[in-house]
Amino acid sequence: MNPLRFLVPAAAVIGITLPGAAEPIAEGAALPEISIVDQNNATVKLNEAGAKGYVLVYFYPKADTPGCTKQACSLRDAYEKITAKGVKVYGASLDTVEAQKAFAEKFKLPFTLLADKEGKLADAFGVPHVAGFAKRQAFLFFDGKLIWRDLAAATEQQAADVLTVIEKR
């Protein structure tokens, strides 16, 4: 057992990589087979949702905080353009179902928010997390395969970054 295993997530959240840190999923990897609940407490099977077309799964530290709100609103404001390209959007954090629902309602977010309270989704993607906060990262899949990842995802630029990737394909 790695004696640094408890420090790895904390260090990664602030941008320090320690030996033994979990690696994020690599480009070309399959969308993880995991089921998780959304803001309405409905079960989402990501690998089924992303079997065809584009799927964006973006992680944010905490619902209804300034940076996370900017990131979500970036995607909300460009939602029509994003969905016109066939992209399904899923936001994820280690918040509760209730917190995700309140966040979605407060900011009129038209996409699904995933409640990853136990960090299982973050672990499946290799997203560092500690003390209830996930590192801000984004993953774009096409037909179930990872085609792009942003390991230092932007806040206001998230939608523009995703659209740029799609337009270059």
C-alpha positions in Angstrom: 0.0 0.0 0.0 1.3 3.4 -1.0 1.8 5.5 2.1 1.0 8.7 0.1 -2.4 7.4 -1.0 -4.2 9.9 1.3 -2.1 12.9 0.1 -2.5 12.1 -3.6 -6.0 13.5 -4.1 -5.3 16.6 -2.0 -2.1 17.4 -3.9 -3.8 16.9 -7.2 -6.6 19.3 -6.5 -4.1 22.1 -6.0 -2.0 21.0 -9.0 0.7 18.9 -7.5 1.3 15.4 -8.7 2.7 12.9 -6.3 4.0 9.4 -7.0 1.1 6.9 -7.2 -1.5 9.5 -8.3 -4.4 8.1 -10.3 -4.1 8.9 -14.0 -7.1 10.3 -15.8 -8.6 8.2 -18.5 -6.6 8.4 -21.7 -7.8 9.5 -25.1 -9.3 6.5 -26.9 -10.6 5.0 -23.7 -14.2 3.8 -23.5 -16.7 5.7 -21.5 -16.7 4.1 -18.0 -19.5 1.6 -17.3 -21.0 3.2 -14.2 -24.5 4.1 -13.0 -25.1 7.2 -11.0 -28.0 9.3 -9.9 -28.8 12.7 -11.3 -30.4 15.8 -9.8 -33.8 14.1 -10.0 -32.6 10.9 -8.3 -33.0 9.1 -11.6 -30.3 6.5 -12.5 -28.0 7.4 -15.5 -25.9 4.8 -17.2 -23.3 6.9 -18.9 -21.9 4.2 -21.2 -25.4 3.7 -22.6 -26.1 7.4 -22.9 -22.9 7.9 -24.7 -22.9 4.8 -27.0 -23.8 7.1 -30.0 -22.8 10.7 -30.7 -21.0 13.1 -28.4 -21.1 13.1 -24.6 -19.5 15.8 -22.5 -18.9 14.9 -18.8 -17.4 17.8 -16.9 -16.4 17.8 -13.3 -16.6 20.8 -11.0 -15.6 21.2 -7.3 -18.9 22.4 -5.7 -22.4 23.3 -6.9 -23.4 27.0 -6.6 -19.9 28.4 -6.0 -18.5 31.2 -8.2 -16.2 29.3 -10.6 -18.6 26.3 -10.9 -21.5 28.6 -11.6 -19.5 30.3 -14.4 -18.6 27.0 -15.9 -22.2 25.7 -15.8 -23.6 29.0 -17.1 -21.1 28.9 -20.0 -22.6 25.5 -21.0 -26.1 26.7 -20.4 -25.7 29.8 -22.5 -24.2 27.8 -25.4 -26.5 24.9 -24.9 -28.4 25.4 -28.1 -25.2 25.5 -30.1 -23.8 22.5 -28.3 -26.9 20.3 -28.6 -27.1 21.3 -32.3 -23.8 19.5 -32.7 -25.4 16.4 -31.0 -23.7 16.8 -27.7 -25.3 15.4 -24.5 -24.0 17.3 -21.4 -23.5 15.9 -18.0 -22.1 17.9 -15.1 -20.7 16.1 -12.1 -19.6 16.9 -8.6 -19.4 15.3 -5.2 -22.6 17.1 -4.1 -25.8 15.5 -3.0 -28.9 15.0 -5.2 -30.5 17.9 -3.4 -27.6 20.3 -3.9 -27.5 19.4 -7.6 -31.2 19.9 -8.0 -31.0 23.3 -6.3 -28.1 24.3 -8.5 -29.8 23.3 -11.7 -33.0 25.1 -10.7 -31.4 28.3 -9.5 -29.4 28.8 -12.7 -31.9 27.1 -15.1 -29.4 24.5 -16.2 -30.9 22.5 -19.1 -28.5 19.6 -18.8 -28.1 16.7 -16.4 -26.2 17.1 -13.1 -24.8 13.9 -11.6 -24.6 13.5 -7.8 -21.3 11.7 -7.2 -21.4 11.9 -3.4 -19.1 8.9 -2.9 -16.6 9.9 -5.6 -17.1 6.7 -7.6 -17.6 8.5 -10.9 -14.6 10.8 -10.3 -12.6 7.6 -9.5 -13.8 6.0 -12.7 -12.5 9.0 -14.7 -9.3 9.4 -12.7 -10.4 12.8 -11.4 -8.7 13.8 -8.2 -11.0 14.7 -5.3 -10.6 15.3 -1.6 -12.9 16.5 1.2 -16.0 16.6 -1.1 -14.4 18.6 -3.9 -13.5 17.3 -7.3 -10.9 18.9 -9.5 -12.3 20.8 -12.5 -11.9 18.6 -15.6 -13.8 17.9 -18.7 -14.0 14.8 -21.0 -15.6 14.6 -24.5 -16.6 11.3 -25.9 -17.7 10.3 -29.4 -19.5 7.0 -29.9 -18.3 5.9 -26.5 -14.6 6.7 -26.9 -12.7 9.6 -25.3 -11.6 12.0 -28.0 -10.6 15.0 -25.8 -9.9 15.8 -22.2 -9.3 19.1 -20.5 -7.4 18.4 -17.2 -7.5 22.0 -16.2 -11.0 22.9 -17.4 -11.9 26.6 -17.9 -14.8 28.3 -16.2 -16.2 30.8 -18.6 -14.6 29.1 -21.6 -15.9 25.6 -21.1 -18.5 25.7 -23.9 -16.2 27.5 -26.3 -13.5 24.9 -25.7 -15.9 22.0 -26.4 -17.2 23.7 -29.6 -13.7 24.3 -30.9 -12.8 20.6 -30.5 -16.0 19.5 -32.3 -15.5 22.0 -35.1 -12.0 20.7 -35.7 -13.2 17.1 -36.2 
